[in-house]
Amino acid sequence: MNPASIPEPAVEPVGGEAGSALAPPVAGPTGLARGMVWAIGAVATVALAASGFIWQKVSGMQEQLARQSADAGAASVEARAMARQAMEQTRETAARQALIEARLSEVSLQRTQLEELMQSLSRSRDENLVVDIESALRLAQQQAQLTGSVDPLLAALRSADQRIRRAGQPRLTPLQRAIGRDIDRIKSATLADLPALLVKLDELVRLVDDLPVANAVGALPAGGRAAVDVRAEPQAWWQRGLAVIGQEIRGLVRVSRIEQPEAALLSPEQSFLLRENLKLKLLNAKLALLARQLESARADLVAASTALSKYFDPASRKTQTAASLLLQVQGQMRATDLPRLDDTLAALATAAAGR
C-alpha cells in the first residue's frame, strides 16, 4: 500500500493552552503508518525474495532448456547424418536390388533358354531313338524273311524294349506296350524249321546218285547163297565150275515186275539225266524255301516224289530212305507266314509324329 494514499487526520485549530494540552495524542497515526511501511517493506522483501527465487528457477530452466536445445540440436544433427546415411544405404540397396533384378531376369531368361534347349535335346534324342529302333526292326524283318526264322525279330524287339526302358520317356510307353504285344504274338506263332528242312534237302541231293533205278541189272552179292553153299559143302572142281557157270547164266537173265513201263525203257544215259533232273527239282525247292515261296517249293517236292516212286526201285533201302525224307520235308512245311510287326511299326510312326 502506498503511504501517500493514507488520509491524513484533520487538524483543527485550537487556542494556546487548549492546543498545547491536546498535542500529545497526535503520535497514534504515525505509528500506524510506520507499521504499514514495515509491512509494505516486508511484502516487498518477500516479493523480492520470491522474484529472486523465480529468477533463479527461470535461469535454471533456461540452462536446462539450453542444454536440451543443444542436445536436441546434436540429436538433430546426428539424426540428419543417420537419415543421410539411411538415404545413401537406401539408394545403394535400390541399386543393388535393380542389379539383382536384372541378373535375376537374365538368369530366368537363361533358365528358359536352357529348358528349351533340354527339351529340344530330349526330343532330338527321342527322335533318334525312334529312328534307330525302326531301322533295326526293318532290318531284322528282312533277315527273318531271308532265313525263315523269327530269332532276328525277337532279338531286335528285346533290344528295342531295353533301350526304351533305359530312356525312361513316358511318351514312349505306348511303343513299349506295342513291342510287348508283338513279342507275345511271335512267340505263339508256329513256323517251319527252315534250317532243318534245308539240311534234309541237302541230304536228299546227296542220296540221288546212290538211288538204283527200277530197271537196273545188279550182280549177286559176294556173300550170296551159291557162295555159301560152295563154302558149306566141299565139292569137286567140276562141281565148282558148274556152279560158277550157272551163276553167270542166271546173271544174264533177270525176271522182275515193273509197275511203270517208262522205267523199263530207261537207257543208262537217260538214267543220268533223270538223276540230274531230280537234283534240280530238290535244289529248286531249296531256293523256293529260302525265298519264302512255299507253293513253288511244294510243287517241286511233289514232282520229285513222283519221279522217285516212278523211276527208282521201291524195294531199295536207299530209295525208301529218300522217300521218307521227302515225306518229312513235305509234312514239316507249313503255310504260316512270318508274323508282321504291325503294332510296333504303328506305334513308331505315332511316336515319330510326336502325337
C-alpha positions as a Markdown table, in Angstrom:
| # | Residue | x | y | z |
|---|---|---|---|---|
| 1 | Met | 0.0 | 0.0 | 0.0 |
| 2 | Asn | 1.3 | 3.4 | -1.0 |
| 3 | Pro | 1.7 | 5.7 | 2.2 |
| 4 | Ala | 0.6 | 8.8 | 0.3 |
| 5 | Ser | -2.8 | 7.3 | -0.2 |
| 6 | Ile | -3.4 | 7.2 | 3.5 |
| 7 | Pro | -5.7 | 10.1 | 4.5 |
| 8 | Glu | -4.2 | 12.4 | 6.9 |
| 9 | Pro | -6.3 | 13.3 | 10.0 |
| 10 | Ala | -8.0 | 16.7 | 10.1 |
| 11 | Val | -6.3 | 19.2 | 12.5 |
| 12 | Glu | -8.5 | 21.7 | 14.0 |
| 13 | Pro | -7.0 | 24.9 | 15.2 |
| 14 | Val | -7.2 | 25.4 | 18.9 |
| 15 | Gly | -6.2 | 28.0 | 21.3 |
| 16 | Gly | -2.9 | 28.3 | 23.1 |
| 17 | Glu | -3.4 | 26.1 | 26.1 |
| 18 | Ala | -6.1 | 24.1 | 24.7 |
| 19 | Gly | -3.9 | 23.4 | 21.8 |
| 20 | Ser | -0.9 | 22.6 | 23.9 |
| 21 | Ala | -3.0 | 20.3 | 26.0 |
| 22 | Leu | -4.2 | 18.3 | 23.1 |
| 23 | Ala | -0.8 | 17.9 | 21.3 |
| 24 | Pro | 0.4 | 14.6 | 22.7 |
| 25 | Pro | -2.4 | 12.4 | 21.1 |
| 26 | Val | -1.1 | 13.1 | 17.6 |
| 27 | Ala | 1.5 | 10.2 | 17.8 |
| 28 | Gly | -1.0 | 7.4 | 17.0 |
| 29 | Pro | -1.4 | 7.7 | 13.3 |
| 30 | Thr | 2.3 | 8.0 | 12.7 |
| 31 | Gly | 2.9 | 4.5 | 14.3 |
| 32 | Leu | 0.3 | 3.0 | 12.1 |
| 33 | Ala | 1.9 | 4.5 | 9.1 |
| 34 | Arg | 5.2 | 3.1 | 10.2 |
| 35 | Gly | 3.7 | -0.3 | 10.7 |
| 36 | Met | 2.2 | -0.1 | 7.3 |
| 37 | Val | 5.6 | 0.9 | 5.9 |
| 38 | Trp | 7.2 | -2.1 | 7.6 |
| 39 | Ala | 4.5 | -4.3 | 6.3 |
| 40 | Ile | 5.0 | -2.9 | 2.9 |
| 41 | Gly | 8.7 | -3.4 | 3.2 |
| 42 | Ala | 8.2 | -7.0 | 4.3 |
| 43 | Val | 6.0 | -7.6 | 1.5 |
| 44 | Ala | 8.4 | -6.1 | -0.9 |
| 45 | Thr | 11.2 | -8.1 | 0.6 |
| 46 | Val | 9.2 | -11.3 | 0.3 |
| 47 | Ala | 8.3 | -10.3 | -3.3 |
| 48 | Leu | 11.9 | -9.5 | -4.0 |
| 49 | Ala | 13.0 | -12.9 | -2.5 |
| 50 | Ala | 10.3 | -14.6 | -4.5 |
| 51 | Ser | 11.4 | -12.8 | -7.6 |
| 52 | Gly | 15.0 | -13.8 | -7.0 |
| 53 | Phe | 13.9 | -17.4 | -6.4 |
| 54 | Ile | 11.7 | -17.3 | -9.5 |
| 55 | Trp | 14.6 | -15.7 | -11.4 |
| 56 | Gln | 17.0 | -18.4 | -10.2 |
| 57 | Lys | 14.5 | -21.0 | -11.2 |
| 58 | Val | 13.9 | -19.5 | -14.5 |
| 59 | Ser | 17.7 | -19.2 | -15.0 |
| 60 | Gly | 17.9 | -23.0 | -14.2 |
| 61 | Met | 15.1 | -23.7 | -16.6 |
| 62 | Gln | 16.8 | -21.6 | -19.2 |
| 63 | Glu | 20.1 | -23.5 | -18.7 |
| 64 | Gln | 18.2 | -26.8 | -18.8 |
| 65 | Leu | 16.4 | -25.6 | -21.9 |
| 66 | Ala | 19.7 | -24.6 | -23.4 |
| 67 | Arg | 21.2 | -27.9 | -22.7 |
| 68 | Gln | 18.1 | -29.7 | -24.0 |
| 69 | Ser | 18.2 | -27.5 | -27.1 |
| 70 | Ala | 21.9 | -28.2 | -27.5 |
| 71 | Asp | 21.2 | -32.0 | -27.1 |
| 72 | Ala | 18.3 | -31.7 | -29.4 |
| 73 | Gly | 20.5 | -29.9 | -32.0 |
| 74 | Ala | 23.1 | -32.6 | -31.6 |
| 75 | Ala | 20.5 | -35.3 | -31.9 |
| 76 | Ser | 19.1 | -33.5 | -34.9 |
| 77 | Val | 22.5 | -33.3 | -36.5 |
| 78 | Glu | 23.0 | -37.0 | -35.7 |
| 79 | Ala | 19.5 | -37.8 | -37.0 |
| 80 | Arg | 20.3 | -35.9 | -40.2 |
| 81 | Ala | 23.5 | -37.8 | -40.6 |
| 82 | Met | 21.7 | -41.0 | -39.9 |
| 83 | Ala | 19.0 | -40.0 | -42.3 |
| 84 | Arg | 21.6 | -39.1 | -44.9 |
| 85 | Gln | 23.3 | -42.4 | -44.3 |
| 86 | Ala | 20.0 | -44.2 | -44.5 |
| 87 | Met | 19.2 | -42.5 | -47.7 |
| 88 | Glu | 22.6 | -43.5 | -49.1 |
| 89 | Gln | 22.0 | -47.0 | -48.0 |
| 90 | Thr | 18.5 | -46.9 | -49.5 |
| 91 | Arg | 20.0 | -45.7 | -52.8 |
| 92 | Glu | 22.7 | -48.4 | -52.6 |
| 93 | Thr | 20.1 | -51.0 | -51.7 |
| 94 | Ala | 17.9 | -49.8 | -54.6 |
| 95 | Ala | 20.8 | -50.0 | -56.9 |
| 96 | Arg | 21.7 | -53.5 | -55.7 |
| 97 | Gln | 18.1 | -54.6 | -56.0 |
| 98 | Ala | 17.9 | -53.3 | -59.5 |
| 99 | Leu | 21.1 | -55.1 | -60.3 |
| 100 | Ile | 19.8 | -58.3 | -58.7 |
| 101 | Glu | 16.5 | -58.0 | -60.6 |
| 102 | Ala | 18.5 | -57.5 | -63.8 |
| 103 | Arg | 20.6 | -60.6 | -63.0 |
| 104 | Leu | 17.5 | -62.5 | -61.9 |
| 105 | Ser | 15.8 | -61.7 | -65.2 |
| 106 | Glu | 18.9 | -62.7 | -67.0 |
| 107 | Val | 19.1 | -65.9 | -65.1 |
| 108 | Ser | 15.4 | -66.6 | -65.7 |
| 109 | Leu | 15.9 | -66.0 | -69.4 |
| 110 | Gln | 18.9 | -68.3 | -69.4 |
| 111 | Arg | 16.9 | -70.9 | -67.5 |
| 112 | Thr | 14.1 | -70.7 | -70.0 |
| 113 | Gln | 16.5 | -71.0 | -72.9 |
| 114 | Leu | 18.2 | -73.9 | -71.1 |
| 115 | Glu | 14.9 | -75.7 | -70.6 |
| 116 | Glu | 14.0 | -75.2 | -74.2 |
| 117 | Leu | 17.4 | -76.5 | -75.2 |
| 118 | Met | 17.0 | -79.5 | -72.9 |
| 119 | Gln | 13.5 | -80.2 | -74.3 |
| 120 | Ser | 14.9 | -79.8 | -77.8 |
| 121 | Leu | 17.8 | -82.2 | -77.0 |
| 122 | Ser | 15.3 | -84.6 | -75.4 |
| 123 | Arg | 13.0 | -84.5 | -78.4 |
| 124 | Ser | 16.0 | -85.0 | -80.7 |
| 125 | Arg | 17.2 | -87.9 | -78.6 |
| 126 | Asp | 13.8 | -89.5 | -78.6 |
| 127 | Glu | 13.5 | -89.0 | -82.4 |
| 128 | Asn | 16.9 | -90.5 | -82.9 |
| 129 | Leu | 15.9 | -93.4 | -80.7 |
| 130 | Val | 12.7 | -93.9 | -82.6 |
| 131 | Val | 14.5 | -93.8 | -86.0 |
| 132 | Asp | 17.2 | -96.3 | -84.8 |
| 133 | Ile | 14.6 | -98.7 | -83.4 |
| 134 | Glu | 12.6 | -98.6 | -86.6 |
| 135 | Ser | 15.7 | -99.2 | -88.8 |
| 136 | Ala | 16.8 | -102.1 | -86.6 |
| 137 | Leu | 13.3 | -103.7 | -86.7 |
| 138 | Arg | 13.0 | -103.4 | -90.5 |
| 139 | Leu | 16.5 | -104.9 | -90.9 |
| 140 | Ala | 15.5 | -107.7 | -88.6 |
| 141 | Gln | 12.3 | -108.3 | -90.6 |
| 142 | Gln | 14.4 | -108.6 | -93.8 |
| 143 | Gln | 16.7 | -111.1 | -92.1 |
| 144 | Ala | 13.8 | -113.1 | -90.8 |
| 145 | Gln | 12.3 | -113.3 | -94.3 |
| 146 | Leu | 15.7 | -114.4 | -95.7 |
| 147 | Thr | 16.4 | -117.0 | -93.0 |
| 148 | Gly | 12.8 | -118.1 | -92.3 |
| 149 | Ser | 13.4 | -117.7 | -88.6 |
| 150 | Val | 11.8 | -115.4 | -86.0 |
| 151 | Asp | 15.0 | -115.1 | -83.9 |
| 152 | Pro | 16.2 | -111.9 | -85.6 |
| 153 | Leu | 12.7 | -110.3 | -84.9 |
| 154 | Leu | 12.7 | -111.4 | -81.3 |
| 155 | Ala | 16.3 | -110.1 | -80.7 |
| 156 | Ala | 15.5 | -106.8 | -82.3 |
| 157 | Leu | 12.3 | -106.3 | -80.3 |
| 158 | Arg | 14.0 | -107.2 | -77.0 |
| 159 | Ser | 16.9 | -104.8 | -77.8 |
| 160 | Ala | 14.3 | -102.0 | -78.5 |
| 161 | Asp | 12.5 | -102.7 | -75.3 |
| 162 | Gln | 15.7 | -102.4 | -73.3 |
| 163 | Arg | 16.6 | -99.1 | -75.0 |
| 164 | Ile | 13.2 | -97.7 | -74.2 |
| 165 | Arg | 13.5 | -98.7 | -70.6 |
| 166 | Arg | 16.9 | -97.0 | -70.3 |
| 167 | Ala | 15.5 | -93.8 | -71.9 |
| 168 | Gly | 12.7 | -93.6 | -69.3 |
| 169 | Gln | 10.5 | -91.3 | -71.5 |
| 170 | Pro | 6.7 | -91.5 | -70.7 |
| 171 | Arg | 5.8 | -90.6 | -74.3 |
| 172 | Leu | 7.4 | -93.9 | -75.4 |
| 173 | Thr | 5.3 | -96.1 | -73.1 |
| 174 | Pro | 2.7 | -96.9 | -75.9 |
| 175 | Leu | 5.6 | -98.1 | -78.1 |
| 176 | Gln | 6.9 | -100.3 | -75.3 |
| 177 | Arg | 3.4 | -101.9 | -74.9 |
| 178 | Ala | 3.2 | -102.5 | -78.6 |
| 179 | Ile | 6.6 | -104.2 | -78.6 |
| 180 | Gly | 5.4 | -106.5 | -75.8 |
| 181 | Arg | 2.3 | -107.5 | -77.8 |
| 182 | Asp | 4.4 | -108.3 | -80.9 |
| 183 | Ile | 6.8 | -110.4 | -78.8 |
| 184 | Asp | 4.0 | -112.4 | -77.4 |
| 185 | Arg | 2.4 | -112.9 | -80.9 |
| 186 | Ile | 5.7 | -114.0 | -82.4 |
| 187 | Lys | 6.4 | -116.5 | -79.6 |
| 188 | Ser | 3.0 | -118.0 | -80.1 |
| 189 | Ala | 3.4 | -118.3 | -83.8 |
| 190 | Thr | 4.1 | -121.8 | -85.4 |
| 191 | Leu | 6.7 | -121.8 | -88.1 |
| 192 | Ala | 8.6 | -124.4 | -90.1 |
| 193 | Asp | 12.1 | -125.1 | -89.0 |
| 194 | Leu | 13.7 | -123.9 | -92.2 |
| 195 | Pro | 17.4 | -124.8 | -91.4 |
| 196 | Ala | 16.3 | -128.4 | -90.6 |
| 197 | Leu | 14.4 | -128.6 | -93.9 |
| 198 | Leu | 17.4 | -127.3 | -95.8 |
| 199 | Val | 19.6 | -129.9 | -94.2 |
| 200 | Lys | 17.2 | -132.7 | -95.2 |
| 201 | Leu | 17.0 | -131.4 | -98.8 |
| 202 | Asp | 20.9 | -131.4 | -99.0 |
| 203 | Glu | 20.9 | -135.0 | -97.7 |
| 204 | Leu | 18.3 | -135.9 | -100.4 |
| 205 | Val | 20.5 | -134.3 | -103.1 |
| 206 | Arg | 23.4 | -136.4 | -101.9 |
| 207 | Leu | 21.3 | -139.6 | -101.9 |
| 208 | Val | 20.2 | -139.2 | -105.5 |
| 209 | Asp | 23.4 | -140.5 | -107.0 |
| 210 | Asp | 23.1 | -143.7 | -105.0 |
| 211 | Leu | 19.5 | -144.4 | -105.8 |
| 212 | Pro | 19.0 | -147.5 | -108.0 |
| 213 | Val | 16.6 | -147.2 | -110.9 |
| 214 | Ala | 13.9 | -149.7 | -111.4 |
| 215 | Asn | 15.4 | -151.4 | -114.5 |
| 216 | Ala | 19.0 | -151.6 | -113.2 |
| 217 | Val | 20.7 | -155.0 | -113.6 |
| 218 | Gly | 22.6 | -155.9 | -110.4 |
| 219 | Ala | 25.0 | -158.7 | -109.7 |
| 220 | Leu | 24.5 | -161.1 | -106.8 |
| 221 | Pro | 26.4 | -160.2 | -103.7 |
| 222 | Ala | 29.7 | -161.8 | -102.9 |
| 223 | Gly | 28.2 | -163.5 | -99.9 |
| 224 | Gly | 25.2 | -164.9 | -101.8 |
| 225 | Arg | 23.6 | -168.4 | -101.4 |
| 226 | Ala | 25.8 | -170.0 | -104.0 |
| 227 | Ala | 28.9 | -168.9 | -102.4 |
| 228 | Val | 27.6 | -170.1 | -99.0 |
| 229 | Asp | 26.8 | -173.5 | -100.5 |
| 230 | Val | 30.3 | -173.7 | -102.0 |
| 231 | Arg | 31.9 | -173.0 | -98.7 |
| 232 | Ala | 29.5 | -175.1 | -96.7 |
| 233 | Glu | 29.9 | -178.3 | -98.7 |
| 234 | Pro | 33.3 | -179.3 | -100.1 |
| 235 | Gln | 32.8 | -180.1 | -103.8 |
| 236 | Ala | 34.9 | -181.3 | -106.6 |
| 237 | Trp | 36.5 | -179.0 | -109.1 |
| 238 | Trp | 34.0 | -179.8 | -111.8 |
| 239 | Gln | 31.1 | -179.1 | -109.4 |
| 240 | Arg | 32.5 | -175.8 | -108.5 |
| 241 | Gly | 33.0 | -174.9 | -112.2 |
| 242 | Leu | 29.4 | -175.8 | -113.0 |
| 243 | Ala | 28.2 | -173.6 | -110.0 |
| 244 | Val | 30.1 | -170.6 | -111.3 |
| 245 | Ile | 28.8 | -171.1 | -114.9 |
| 246 | Gly | 25.2 | -171.4 | -113.6 |
| 247 | Gln | 25.6 | -168.2 | -111.5 |
| 248 | Glu | 26.9 | -166.3 | -114.6 |
| 249 | Ile | 24.0 | -167.6 | -116.7 |
| 250 | Arg | 21.5 | -166.5 | -114.0 |
| 251 | Gly | 23.1 | -163.0 | -114.1 |
| 252 | Leu | 22.4 | -162.7 | -117.8 |
| 253 | Val | 18.7 | -163.0 | -117.4 |
| 254 | Arg | 16.7 | -161.3 | -114.6 |
| 255 | Val | 12.9 | -161.5 | -114.2 |
| 256 | Ser | 11.2 | -158.7 | -112.3 |
| 257 | Arg | 7.9 | -156.8 | -112.1 |
| 258 | Ile | 8.0 | -153.1 | -113.0 |
| 259 | Glu | 4.7 | -151.2 | -112.5 |
| 260 | Gln | 5.7 | -148.3 | -114.6 |
| 261 | Pro | 6.5 | -149.2 | -118.2 |
| 262 | Glu | 8.5 | -145.9 | -118.7 |
| 263 | Ala | 11.0 | -147.1 | -116.1 |
| 264 | Ala | 11.8 | -150.3 | -118.1 |
| 265 | Leu | 12.6 | -148.2 | -121.2 |
| 266 | Leu | 15.3 | -146.0 | -119.5 |
| 267 | Ser | 18.7 | -146.2 | -121.0 |
| 268 | Pro | 21.9 | -145.5 | -118.9 |
| 269 | Glu | 22.1 | -142.0 | -120.5 |
| 270 | Gln | 18.5 | -141.3 | -119.6 |
| 271 | Ser | 19.1 | -142.6 | -116.0 |
| 272 | Phe | 21.9 | -139.9 | -115.6 |
| 273 | Leu | 19.6 | -137.2 | -116.9 |
| 274 | Leu | 16.8 | -138.5 | -114.6 |
| 275 | Arg | 19.1 | -138.2 | -111.6 |
| 276 | Glu | 20.2 | -134.7 | -112.6 |
| 277 | Asn | 16.6 | -133.6 | -113.1 |
| 278 | Leu | 15.7 | -134.9 | -109.7 |
| 279 | Lys | 18.6 | -133.0 | -108.2 |
| 280 | Leu | 17.4 | -129.8 | -109.9 |
| 281 | Lys | 13.9 | -130.2 | -108.5 |
| 282 | Leu | 15.3 | -130.6 | -105.0 |
| 283 | Leu | 17.6 | -127.6 | -105.4 |
| 284 | Asn | 14.7 | -125.5 | -106.8 |
| 285 | Ala | 12.6 | -126.5 | -103.7 |
| 286 | Lys | 15.5 | -125.4 | -101.5 |
| 287 | Leu | 15.8 | -122.0 | -103.3 |
| 288 | Ala | 12.0 | -121.6 | -103.1 |
| 289 | Leu | 12.2 | -122.2 | -99.3 |
| 290 | Leu | 14.9 | -119.6 | -99.0 |
| 291 | Ala | 12.8 | -117.1 | -101.0 |
| 292 | Arg | 9.7 | -117.9 | -98.8 |
| 293 | Gln | 7.8 | -119.2 | -101.9 |
| 294 | Leu | 6.2 | -122.2 | -100.2 |
| 295 | Glu | 3.8 | -123.1 | -103.1 |
| 296 | Ser | 6.7 | -123.4 | -105.6 |
| 297 | Ala | 8.6 | -125.5 | -103.1 |
| 298 | Arg | 5.7 | -127.8 | -102.6 |
| 299 | Ala | 5.3 | -128.2 | -106.4 |
| 300 | Asp | 8.9 | -129.2 | -106.8 |
| 301 | Leu | 8.8 | -131.6 | -103.9 |
| 302 | Val | 5.6 | -133.3 | -105.3 |
| 303 | Ala | 7.4 | -133.7 | -108.7 |
| 304 | Ala | 10.5 | -135.1 | -107.0 |
| 305 | Ser | 8.3 | -137.6 | -105.1 |
| 306 | Thr | 6.5 | -138.6 | -108.3 |
| 307 | Ala | 9.8 | -139.2 | -110.1 |
| 308 | Leu | 11.2 | -141.1 | -107.1 |
| 309 | Ser | 8.3 | -143.5 | -106.9 |
| 310 | Lys | 8.1 | -143.9 | -110.7 |
| 311 | Tyr | 11.6 | -144.5 | -111.9 |
| 312 | Phe | 13.5 | -145.8 | -108.9 |
| 313 | Asp | 13.5 | -149.2 | -107.2 |
| 314 | Pro | 11.0 | -149.1 | -104.3 |
| 315 | Ala | 12.5 | -152.2 | -102.7 |
| 316 | Ser | 15.9 | -150.5 | -102.2 |
| 317 | Arg | 16.6 | -149.2 | -98.7 |
| 318 | Lys | 18.1 | -146.0 | -100.1 |
| 319 | Thr | 15.0 | -145.3 | -102.1 |
| 320 | Gln | 12.9 | -145.9 | -99.0 |
| 321 | Thr | 15.1 | -143.5 | -97.0 |
| 322 | Ala | 14.8 | -140.9 | -99.7 |
| 323 | Ala | 11.0 | -141.3 | -99.8 |
| 324 | Ser | 10.9 | -141.0 | -96.0 |
| 325 | Leu | 12.9 | -137.8 | -96.1 |
| 326 | Leu | 10.7 | -136.3 | -98.8 |
| 327 | Leu | 7.6 | -137.1 | -96.7 |
| 328 | Gln | 9.1 | -135.5 | -93.6 |
| 329 | Val | 10.0 | -132.3 | -95.6 |
| 330 | Gln | 6.5 | -132.1 | -97.0 |
| 331 | Gly | 4.9 | -132.6 | -93.6 |
| 332 | Gln | 7.1 | -130.0 | -91.9 |
| 333 | Met | 6.4 | -127.3 | -94.4 |
| 334 | Arg | 3.6 | -125.1 | -93.2 |
| 335 | Ala | 1.8 | -122.2 | -94.9 |
| 336 | Thr | 2.2 | -119.9 | -91.9 |
| 337 | Asp | 3.9 | -116.7 | -92.9 |
| 338 | Leu | 6.3 | -114.8 | -90.7 |
| 339 | Pro | 4.4 | -112.6 | -88.2 |
| 340 | Arg | 4.5 | -108.9 | -89.0 |
| 341 | Leu | 5.3 | -106.1 | -86.6 |
| 342 | Asp | 2.2 | -104.0 | -87.3 |
| 343 | Asp | 1.6 | -102.8 | -83.8 |
| 344 | Thr | 5.2 | -101.8 | -83.2 |
| 345 | Leu | 5.6 | -100.0 | -86.6 |
| 346 | Ala | 2.3 | -98.1 | -86.0 |
| 347 | Ala | 3.5 | -97.1 | -82.5 |
| 348 | Leu | 6.8 | -96.0 | -84.0 |
| 349 | Ala | 5.0 | -93.9 | -86.6 |
| 350 | Thr | 2.9 | -92.3 | -83.9 |
| 351 | Ala | 6.0 | -91.5 | -81.7 |
| 352 | Ala | 7.8 | -90.1 | -84.7 |
| 353 | Ala | 4.9 | -87.8 | -85.5 |
| 354 | Gly | 5.0 | -86.5 | -81.9 |
| 355 | Arg | 1.4 | -87.3 | -81.1 |
